[in-house]
Amino acid sequence: MKFNRKIASDTKPKPNFVTKKRLREDEINFDKLRSYRLDRVKKELEKNNLEACILFDPVNVRYALDTTNMSIYNMHNLTRYCFIPVNGPVILYEYFNCEKLASHLNLINEIRPAITWDYFTNGNQAGTQLKKWINEIKDLSSSYFKSKKLAIDVINGPAITALNKSGIEVVDAKLIVEQARVIKSPEELKCMKAALDVAEIGINKMREELKAGMTEDELWSILHKTNIEHGGEWIECRILSSGQRTNPWMQESSNKIIQSGEIVSFDTDMVGPYGYCADISRTFVEGYKFNEEQKKLYQMAVEHINHNSRLIKPGMSFKEFTEKSWKLPDEYYGNRYS
């Protein structure tokens, strides 16, 4: 079943625009990148005795098929998903009238219109739409997962109930995709480096533009702008605070005005170019002149990093590393980050 609704003539206009290369774009073999990741998903399905999965989470769809469309919207609406069998066609269920967005990706064998059934998109027709979706899944099951066992990452209650009634058992696909991601390919490492490069550019701009009188939100916006300029996608959190707001940690940026000499701390939590995350923590002092308390905190941070860096060696377990890691002084333990 393909899209067949025409709203314009079947013309193929020649592109006449100029594009700017993204960081490390020429270094990355995208065919290898995509093939490797899809193969990892299929191998994890086989390892867990599963024949197929359906992925709704845009992050998981991006990993498996390298296709994106309204990612933030689709994080809270079940309007775009993909079907991946171990043996059989990879099918993208695309958002209404958006089939051309992924037409260049050769690992997708077929594009079908997404059947949606949640109340937000269908209102009182949600029940009728759910029956259509269940029939679609039953049809897939008869050909590609005859075990009637299907891995799904994100789904709502009515759909699970309906699938169970139809004889299809639902298992969590998070395990499948997370384990697939554990081993990175050389091409993925290049993507990760590009994301880190963009984060560092944004961080340096933040440091340069930090000044008393600006709000936390104004400072935080610099990272967003930098990320988008370099083909990045979104930022997971808004963790930036200054002065007294830095403790307890995890407070989000606000309209608080940064004062002279205040400490400013943040985590980037940035999903950058190619969909890879760059999570970097940084702390600055406005005006770059430390008071005695700030010097003390800085020295502890340096000791912490240097001590733990010296511990790292091949074969060390996380448990061993934790047991030998730098110990936080008791006076700071109550408001520790983790």
Secondary structure, 3 states (H helix, E strand, C coil): CCCCCCCCCCCCCCCCCCCCCCCCHHHCCHHHHHHHHHHHHHHHHHHCCCCEEEECCHHHHHHHHCCCCCHHHHHCCCCCEEEEECCCCCEEEECCCCHHHHCCCCCCCEEEECCCCCHHHHHHHHHHHHHHHHHHHHHHHHHHCCCCEEEECCCCHHHHHHHHHCCCEEEECHHHHHHHHCCCCHHHHHHHHHHHHHHHHHHHHHHHHCCCCCEHHHHHHHHHHHHHHCCCCEECCCEEEEHHHHCCCCCECCCCECCCCCEEEEECCEECHHHCEECCEEEEEHHHCCCHHHHHHHHHHHHHHHHHHHHCCCCCCHHHHHHHCCCCCHHHHCCCCC
